[in-house]
Amino acid sequence: VVGASMEPDYREGDIVVFSPAAEVTDGSDCFVRLEPDHETTFKRVYFGEGGSLVRLQPLNPKFPASVHDRERVAGLYRAVFRYSKL
């Protein structure tokens, strides 16, 4: 984990394992790939408008959520394990 947007559940330096085989549902914590700029991020995901929109929600209230058209989301990989140094 890099940054503070997913605090307090995940802290900078934590190692998170993501699975492409794990089902992604509303409220899943996911590694997300966005196109066309190849941006990646780690956020809690929620689906809206019948699945045509994806809201990426940081856990830390100091950071804003973002909403994207589903076709912009090239990959969603759910967190399945977290290793924390603390």
C-alpha positions as a Markdown table, in Angstrom:
| # | Residue | x | y | z |
|---|---|---|---|---|
| 1 | Val | 0.0 | 0.0 | 0.0 |
| 2 | Val | 1.3 | 3.4 | -0.9 |
| 3 | Gly | -0.5 | 6.5 | 0.5 |
| 4 | Ala | -3.1 | 7.1 | 3.1 |
| 5 | Ser | -6.4 | 6.9 | 1.2 |
| 6 | Met | -7.3 | 3.4 | 2.5 |
| 7 | Glu | -6.6 | 4.2 | 6.2 |
| 8 | Pro | -7.4 | 3.0 | 8.8 |
| 9 | Asp | -8.0 | -0.5 | 7.4 |
| 10 | Tyr | -4.9 | -0.5 | 5.3 |
| 11 | Arg | -1.7 | 1.5 | 6.0 |
| 12 | Glu | 1.3 | 2.5 | 3.9 |
| 13 | Gly | 3.7 | -0.4 | 3.7 |
| 14 | Asp | 1.0 | -3.1 | 4.1 |
| 15 | Ile | 1.2 | -5.8 | 1.5 |
| 16 | Val | -2.2 | -6.8 | 0.0 |
| 17 | Val | -2.8 | -9.8 | -2.2 |
| 18 | Phe | -5.5 | -9.5 | -4.9 |
| 19 | Ser | -7.2 | -12.3 | -6.8 |
| 20 | Pro | -8.5 | -12.1 | -10.3 |
| 21 | Ala | -10.6 | -15.2 | -9.5 |
| 22 | Ala | -12.4 | -13.7 | -6.4 |
| 23 | Glu | -15.9 | -12.4 | -7.0 |
| 24 | Val | -16.1 | -8.6 | -6.8 |
| 25 | Thr | -19.3 | -7.3 | -5.2 |
| 26 | Asp | -20.5 | -3.9 | -3.8 |
| 27 | Gly | -18.2 | -2.9 | -1.0 |
| 28 | Ser | -15.2 | -5.0 | -2.1 |
| 29 | Asp | -11.7 | -3.6 | -1.6 |
| 30 | Cys | -10.1 | -3.8 | -5.0 |
| 31 | Phe | -7.0 | -3.1 | -7.1 |
| 32 | Val | -8.5 | -1.2 | -10.0 |
| 33 | Arg | -7.1 | -0.6 | -13.5 |
| 34 | Leu | -8.5 | 2.4 | -15.5 |
| 35 | Glu | -8.1 | 3.0 | -19.2 |
| 36 | Pro | -7.1 | 4.7 | -21.4 |
| 37 | Asp | -4.3 | 6.1 | -19.2 |
| 38 | His | -3.3 | 2.8 | -17.5 |
| 39 | Glu | -4.0 | 4.4 | -14.0 |
| 40 | Thr | -4.1 | 2.0 | -11.1 |
| 41 | Thr | -5.6 | 2.5 | -7.6 |
| 42 | Phe | -6.7 | 0.6 | -4.5 |
| 43 | Lys | -10.2 | 1.5 | -3.4 |
| 44 | Arg | -13.5 | 0.1 | -2.1 |
| 45 | Val | -15.8 | -0.3 | -5.1 |
| 46 | Tyr | -19.6 | 0.2 | -5.5 |
| 47 | Phe | -21.7 | -0.2 | -8.6 |
| 48 | Gly | -24.4 | 2.1 | -9.7 |
| 49 | Glu | -26.8 | 2.8 | -12.6 |
| 50 | Gly | -27.4 | -1.0 | -13.2 |
| 51 | Gly | -23.6 | -1.6 | -13.2 |
| 52 | Ser | -22.8 | 1.1 | -15.8 |
| 53 | Leu | -21.0 | 3.2 | -13.2 |
| 54 | Val | -18.3 | 2.3 | -10.7 |
| 55 | Arg | -17.6 | 4.5 | -7.6 |
| 56 | Leu | -14.1 | 4.2 | -6.2 |
| 57 | Gln | -14.4 | 5.1 | -2.5 |
| 58 | Pro | -11.4 | 5.7 | -0.3 |
| 59 | Leu | -11.8 | 4.6 | 3.3 |
| 60 | Asn | -10.1 | 7.7 | 4.6 |
| 61 | Pro | -12.7 | 10.5 | 4.7 |
| 62 | Lys | -9.9 | 13.1 | 3.8 |
| 63 | Phe | -9.9 | 11.7 | 0.2 |
| 64 | Pro | -12.8 | 12.2 | -2.3 |
| 65 | Ala | -14.5 | 9.4 | -4.1 |
| 66 | Ser | -14.5 | 9.2 | -7.9 |
| 67 | Val | -17.1 | 7.8 | -10.3 |
| 68 | His | -16.2 | 6.2 | -13.6 |
| 69 | Asp | -18.1 | 4.7 | -16.6 |
| 70 | Arg | -17.8 | 0.9 | -16.3 |
| 71 | Glu | -16.1 | 0.7 | -19.8 |
| 72 | Arg | -13.2 | 2.7 | -18.4 |
| 73 | Val | -12.5 | 0.0 | -15.8 |
| 74 | Ala | -10.2 | -2.5 | -17.4 |
| 75 | Gly | -9.7 | -4.6 | -14.3 |
| 76 | Leu | -11.1 | -5.2 | -10.8 |
| 77 | Tyr | -9.2 | -7.5 | -8.5 |
| 78 | Arg | -10.5 | -8.1 | -5.0 |
| 79 | Ala | -8.3 | -8.0 | -1.9 |
| 80 | Val | -8.0 | -11.5 | -0.4 |
| 81 | Phe | -5.2 | -11.1 | 2.1 |
| 82 | Arg | -3.4 | -8.3 | 3.9 |
| 83 | Tyr | 0.0 | -8.5 | 5.6 |
| 84 | Ser | 0.8 | -5.6 | 8.0 |
| 85 | Lys | 4.1 | -4.9 | 9.5 |
| 86 | Leu | 2.4 | -3.4 | 12.6 |
